[in-house]
Amino acid sequence: MKTILVTGCSSGFGLETARYFLDRDWRVIATMRRPDADVLPRSDRLRVLALDVDDAASIRAAVAAAGPIDVLVNNAGFGAAAPFETLPMEAVRGMFETNTFGTMALTQAVLPQLRARGEGVVVNVTSSVTYRPVPLTAGYRASKAAVNAFTEVLAEEVAPFGVRAHLVLPGRAPETRFADSARNHSQVAGSDAYAEMVRGVFAQFAGPGPVTRARDVAEAVWRAATDPGCPLHLPAGEDALAWAGLA
């Protein structure tokens, strides 16, 4: 029985991915900043651990408590939606700290055991906004694009040891709390000069059209974890597939 560790499991993509693997008889280590076992079904194959990917001591403790794992899913992250001119640098640094450096740090902590065993998979969840520019996402897109570049190099470095690295790139996901979180983290309403743009972009975010479901992301992670022949980049969701030019 294989073991997967997923970050950011309190809601959204991480929570659905943990459920998906539990339903398929994997051992699941679901990590959250504030652990809440009630969000997942009871199972003797489930462990819920505290993990703050911004904290080196928290990473060490979680990896030690987890024991051997076969698949690492770096899903924890957040966005901030605002014109870059009005976006506090504190928010930009926060996105890089969690989305980029947190992903890198946890990957670095887990890689030695994967390399030593000669097998394993790292799956990094980024975003389809890295396919094309979207107003109000400059800081978020930059933090996720950095993870794309990191993962592409990582895949080359670990392949000789039997370890794989993949990217899952979701699109707009209105069923998750991401949009609300992005508004909350932006900390600004935008200056008057950008007000019309901000209204238009948020209207597009909330409007009709193809979207990504949490299930789409879980299915893409499953493919990355179980199919050695799958591509490095896995767009997840109808809109993400369209943006990737695959629809």
N, C-alpha and C positions, 0 to 999 in steps of 0.2 A: 504494500500500500504506500503510495507516494504522498509527500507532504508539500503543501504550498503555504507560503507566508504572504499575506496581502496587507498593505498599509492603507490607512484611510477607510476603515470598514464601518464607521458609524452610520454612513448613509451612502446613497448614490452608487457609483460604479463599484466601489470597493465592497460595499455590502452585498450587492447583487452577485459579484464575482465569488465572494465567500460562499453564498448560498448555492451557486451553480456547481462549485466543486464539491461541496458537502453532498449534494444530491447525486453525485457521481462517485461516491465512496472514497474520496480522498480525505486524508487528514488535513485539516485547515487550521492555520494559525492566523486569526483575525486580529489585527493590531489597530489601536485607536489611542488618541491622546488621553481621552477619558473613557476607560473601558466600560462597556455596557453589554453584558452577555444577553440581555433580554431582546436585543434587536435581531438575534439569530436563533434558529431552532435548537433545542437541546440535543446534544449529540456527544457520544464518548469519543468522537473523532474531531471535536472542536476544542480549541483553546483560544481564549481571548486574553491578549496581553496589552499592557500599556506600552506605547511607543510614541515619542516625540522625535521626529526625524531631524529637528533643529538642534537636538541635544546629544552630544557625543556619548555621555554617560548612559542616557536612555537607550541609545542604539546598542551599546555594549551589553547592557543588561538584557534587552529583548533578544538579541542574537544568542546569548548564553542560555537563556531560559527556553528558547525555541528548540535547541538541539538541531540534529540534522534536518535539512530541508532540501527539496528537489527543485522547487520553483520559487523564485522571488518576484513579486509583483509590486513595483513602485508606483502606487496610485495616489498617495497623499499629496494634496496640493490645493492651491486656491488662486483666484484671480482678482483683479481690481480693474473696473471699467471706468475710464475717464480719459479725456484728452491728455496727452502726455505733458503738455505745458502746465496743467493743473494738478498732475499726479504727484503726491509727496514722494520724495526719494526714499523715505522710510518705507512706504508701501512697495516700491520697486525692490529695495533690498530684501524686504520680507518675502516677496515672491521668489527671488533667486535663492534665498536661504532655504525655503521649504521645497520649492519645485525642482530646483537645480542641485544645490549643494546637499540637500537632504537625500535626494535620489543617489547622488554620487557616493555619499558617505555610507549609506546602508549597503549599497552594492559592494563597495570596497570591504565592508565588514563580512559579507557573506561569501565573496568569491573564493577565499582560500579553501573552504570546505568543498565547494563545487569542483575546483581545479584538482584537489587532492583525490576526489572520487572519480574524476574523469568523465563527469556528466553533470547536467543541470541546465537550467534556463533562467535568464533574467528578462523580465518583461517590464518595460517602462511605458507608462500611460502618459501621452502628451496631448496633442490637440490638433484638429484639422485646421485651426487658424494658422498653423505653420505652413500650410499650402498656399495661402494668399493673404494679403494684408486686410485687416478689418479695423476700422476706426475704433478708438477707445481701448484697444488691446495691446498697445506697444510694449508695455512692461511685461505683461503676461506672455505675449507671443515670444518675446526675446528669451524669457526664462525657459519656455518649452522648446524653442528652437535650439537652445544650448543643449538640452537633454537629447534632442535628435542627433546632433553632431557627436555628442559624447557616446551615444549608443552605437552609432555607425562605426566609430573607431573601436569601441569595446568589442563588438562582434568579431572584428578582424583579430584582435589580440587573444581572445579566449577560444576561438575555434580550434586551434591546434590541441587544446586540452579536452575536447569533447563537450565544451560548454557553448550554449547558444545565447544570443541576445536579440531581442525583438522590440519593435515599437508598435503600440496600439494607439491609433489617432482617432478619438471620437469627434463627433460634430456637436451641434447644438442639442442640448438635452433638457427640455423644459420640465420633464418629470423629476429631475433632481433639483437640489437647492443651490446649484452652482450660480445661476444668475443673481439670486438674492444675495448670496455670499459676495459676489463680485461687486454689487452695489454697496454693500456694507463696508467692504475693505477699501473702496475707492476713497472714502472719507471726504469727498468733495462733490459738489453738485455741478461743477464746471463753471467757467466764467461766462459772462453774457455773450462773449464773442463765439463761443462754441455751443450755446444753448440749443440752437436749432439742430445742429449735428447730433448732439446727445439725444434729443427727443427722437430723431429719426432712427438712430441706431437701436435704441431701446425698443422702439416700435417694431423694428425688424426682428429683434431677438424674440419678441412676444408674438409675432405674426404667424400666419399659416405657412405651410411648406414642409419639405422633408426634414426629418429630425433624427436624432440618435436616441435609442432607448438604452437603458442600463443593461438590458439583456443583450443588446448588440455588442456591448463592450465585453461582457462576460464570455460571450461566444468567441470573440476575437482572442481573448486571453487564453481560452481553452485551446484554440487552434495553435497559438504560439507555444503553449505548454506541451502539447501532445503530438504535433506534426513536425518532424524534423525537416520536412521539405517546404515548409511555409516561408513566404518572403520575409525580409527584414521589416518592412513597413506594412502594417495591417490597418487600413482605415476601417472604422467601426461605425455603422449607421448609414442610412441612405444618403444623407447630405454629405457626409464625409467621403463616401464612395464617389459621389458626383464631383466633389472638389478635387479628389485625387485623379480624376479623369478615367475612372474605372466603371462608372454606371452605364 
